[in-house]
């Protein structure tokens, strides 16, 4: 889900098991990095962005991942997460069958739905 805010966020926060960690919304220049960083973080029930004297929070029950978007004013909450299993990004061979992956092709989803 996408939550547009009027906050120019400097940090994002999400509740953890015992605290409310603060994460910078600044993203480093990673053009020459081999493995790109992931900007989605875990949450229990709360995700928030904070700027100078302003903030916005989203409370959710059962959604466990959020991201502060690159524009620093949008909060993204993951509804469903799935990925295709590969050994290496340069690998041409699909090793999904070794992990028990089956593919179901449907009329509405041309890329298929993966079940583990």
N, C-alpha and C positions, 0 to 999 in steps of 0.2 A: 504494500500500500504506500502511496505517496502522500506525504503531509507537507504542503507548502506553508512556510511561515514568513513573517516579516522580520525575523531575527537574523542578523548577520553574525552567525555563530563563530565563536573562537574555540569553544570546546564542546564536546558531547559527553553525556553521562548515561549510564545505565546501571540499574541495581544489580549487584552481585550477591553472593551468598551472605557476606558480612559487611559490605561497604557499597559506596556509590563512586566507582572510579571515574576520574576525569581524563578524557582523551582529547588531544589537540585535533582540530579539523584541518590543519595544514598538511598538505601532501608533498612529500619530497619529490624531486625530479628523479624518476626511475627509468629514464629512457635507455640507459646503458646497463640496467640490471638484467640478469638472466631470468630470475624468477620474480615476477611482479608481486608486490605485497597485497594482502587482502584487507579491505577496509570495512568488512562487516564484523560486528562484535556481538558477543552474547548478551542477552538480557533476560531477566526473570519476568517482571511485570511493568517496568518503566524504562523509557528511553527519552532523553531530553537533549536539547541544544541550548547553549547559553551564549549571549553576547554581552556587550557593555550595558548592564542594568536591565536586560530583557532576557526572556527565555520562553521556551515552549516545550511541553512534555506530552507524551502519548503513553497512556496506560493500556495494557493488553493482558489478556488471560490466555495462555497457551501458545503465544508467539514468542520465539526464543532468539531472534536475530534482528539486528538493526544496522543501519549505516547512515552517517551524516553525508549527504551528497556533496559533490565537488563544488557546487555553487554556494555552499555554506549556509543556505537558508532552507533546505529541504531535508526532511527526515524520512528515511525509507525503512519500512518494516517488511521483513521477509514473510510471505504467506506459505510458500512451498519451495523447497530447495531440492534440486536433483542435478546430477552431473553424470557424464559418461566416463567410465573408468578406462584410462590408458596408462601404460607403463611410463612413457616419455612423450613430450609434445611432438617430437620428431618421428615417433613410431607410426608406421603405416598399418601394422597389423593390429587387429582388435583382440584384446585379451579378455574381454568381458565374459566370455563363456567360462573362464577359469574361476570367476567369482560368482557363478550361478546366475548371471544376468540373462533374462529372457526379454525379447522385444515384442511388443504388441503394436502392430500398425493399425491405425484407425483412420476412418475417412476424414475426421476433423483435425487430426494431428499428423501431418506428413512426416515429421521427424521421428515419430514413434514414442511410445511410453515405455519406460524401463522399470521392471519389477525386480527387486533383489530378494 
